Amino acid sequence: MEITGRIIQLLPLQTGQGKNGVWKKQDFVIETEGQYPKKVCISAWGDKVSENMLVVGKEVTVSFDIESREFNGRWYTDVRAWKVEEGGSVPVEPYYAAPQQTASTPAATNKNAAPDFLITAEDSKDDLPF
């Protein structure tokens, strides 16, 4: 999975000694853009901890995995980064948006065509029912 946002907080770097040597973990919080911004705390482990990439205020795209585990009847969830890239990716237009028309390309007038606000099966980018 991927998420794009601005780093708003870096939590303290954690290090330790394990059976395979020294490990380090950096938690950081990113905030997404949009009408309802979301804040997500993500963990970067080992060589993914890059001091020049993880800077407060920087726009990043994070590829991550989510894993939950149970301990004493309670569930805990980790969001673990496996790739952090600078900047956002190209924004994807929502599948329900009507195609934009420019002044140089007039709209075709087909009486049998579906109105612009309806979505046809060919327009859908995925096969989810919602």
C-alpha positions as CSV (number, residue, x, y, z in Angstrom):
1,M,0.0,0.0,0.0
2,E,1.0,3.6,-0.5
3,I,0.2,6.9,1.3
4,T,1.4,10.4,0.4
5,G,1.6,13.2,2.9
6,R,3.7,15.7,4.7
7,I,5.8,14.7,7.7
8,I,4.5,16.6,10.7
9,Q,6.4,14.9,13.5
10,L,9.5,12.7,14.1
11,L,9.4,10.6,17.2
12,P,12.7,9.8,19.1
13,L,15.0,7.4,17.3
14,Q,15.1,4.0,19.1
15,T,18.1,1.7,19.0
16,G,19.0,-1.6,20.6
17,Q,21.1,-4.7,20.5
18,G,19.5,-7.9,19.2
19,K,20.9,-11.3,18.4
20,N,21.6,-10.2,14.9
21,G,23.4,-7.0,15.9
22,V,22.4,-3.4,16.4
23,W,18.9,-2.3,15.2
24,K,17.3,1.1,14.9
25,K,13.7,2.3,14.5
26,Q,12.3,5.7,13.6
27,D,8.6,6.5,14.0
28,F,7.2,9.4,12.1
29,V,3.8,10.9,11.6
30,I,2.5,12.1,8.2
31,E,-0.6,14.0,7.5
32,T,-2.5,13.5,4.2
33,E,-4.1,16.3,2.2
34,G,-7.8,16.7,1.4
35,Q,-11.0,17.8,2.9
36,Y,-10.6,15.4,5.8
37,P,-6.8,15.0,6.4
38,K,-5.6,11.9,8.2
39,K,-2.6,11.5,10.5
40,V,-0.7,8.2,10.3
41,C,2.2,7.0,12.5
42,I,4.6,4.9,10.5
43,S,7.7,3.0,11.6
44,A,10.9,2.8,9.5
45,W,13.4,0.1,10.5
46,G,17.1,-0.4,9.8
47,D,18.4,1.2,6.5
48,K,15.0,2.8,5.8
49,V,15.9,5.3,8.5
50,S,17.3,8.1,6.4
51,E,18.1,11.4,8.1
52,N,17.9,13.3,4.9
53,M,14.6,11.8,3.9
54,L,12.8,11.9,7.2
55,V,12.6,15.7,7.8
56,V,9.6,17.5,9.3
57,G,7.7,19.4,6.6
58,K,8.9,17.2,3.7
59,E,6.3,15.7,1.3
60,V,6.9,12.0,1.0
61,T,5.2,8.9,-0.5
62,V,5.5,5.9,1.8
63,S,5.1,2.3,0.7
64,F,4.1,0.2,3.7
65,D,2.7,-3.0,5.1
66,I,0.2,-3.3,7.9
67,E,0.3,-6.2,10.4
68,S,-1.7,-6.8,13.5
69,R,-0.9,-9.2,16.4
70,E,-2.7,-10.3,19.6
71,F,-1.1,-10.0,23.0
72,N,-3.1,-10.8,26.2
73,G,-6.4,-10.5,24.5
74,R,-5.6,-7.1,22.9
75,W,-4.7,-6.4,19.3
76,Y,-1.8,-4.2,18.2
77,T,-1.2,-2.9,14.7
78,D,2.1,-1.9,13.1
79,V,2.4,0.3,10.0
80,R,5.9,-0.6,8.7
81,A,7.5,1.4,5.8
82,W,9.4,-0.6,3.3
83,K,10.1,2.4,0.9
84,V,10.1,6.1,1.5
85,E,10.3,8.4,-1.5
86,E,10.6,12.2,-1.7
87,G,7.6,14.1,-3.1
88,G,4.1,13.0,-4.0
89,S,3.2,10.7,-6.8
90,V,1.1,11.9,-9.7
91,P,-2.4,12.4,-8.4
92,V,-4.9,9.9,-9.6
93,E,-8.2,11.2,-10.8
94,P,-11.1,9.5,-9.0
95,Y,-12.9,6.9,-11.1
96,Y,-16.3,8.7,-10.6
97,A,-15.2,12.0,-12.1
98,A,-16.6,13.0,-15.4
99,P,-14.0,13.5,-18.1
100,Q,-12.9,17.1,-18.5
101,Q,-13.8,18.8,-21.8
102,T,-11.8,21.6,-23.3
103,A,-12.9,24.3,-25.7
104,S,-11.0,22.8,-28.5
105,T,-12.8,19.4,-28.3
106,P,-16.6,19.9,-28.4
107,A,-18.8,17.2,-26.8
108,A,-20.1,14.5,-29.1
109,T,-23.8,14.5,-29.4
110,N,-25.0,10.9,-29.3
111,K,-28.6,10.4,-28.3
112,N,-27.9,6.8,-27.2
113,A,-24.8,7.7,-25.1
114,A,-25.1,7.7,-21.3
115,P,-25.1,11.1,-19.5
116,D,-21.7,12.3,-18.2
117,F,-22.7,11.7,-14.6
118,L,-23.3,7.9,-15.0
119,I,-20.5,5.4,-14.7
120,T,-20.4,2.6,-17.2
121,A,-18.6,-0.8,-16.6
122,E,-15.9,0.3,-19.1
123,D,-15.2,3.5,-17.0
124,S,-14.6,1.6,-13.7
125,K,-10.9,1.1,-13.0
126,D,-11.5,-1.9,-10.7
127,D,-14.1,-4.6,-10.1
128,L,-15.1,-3.6,-6.6
129,P,-18.9,-3.3,-6.2
130,F,-18.7,0.0,-4.3
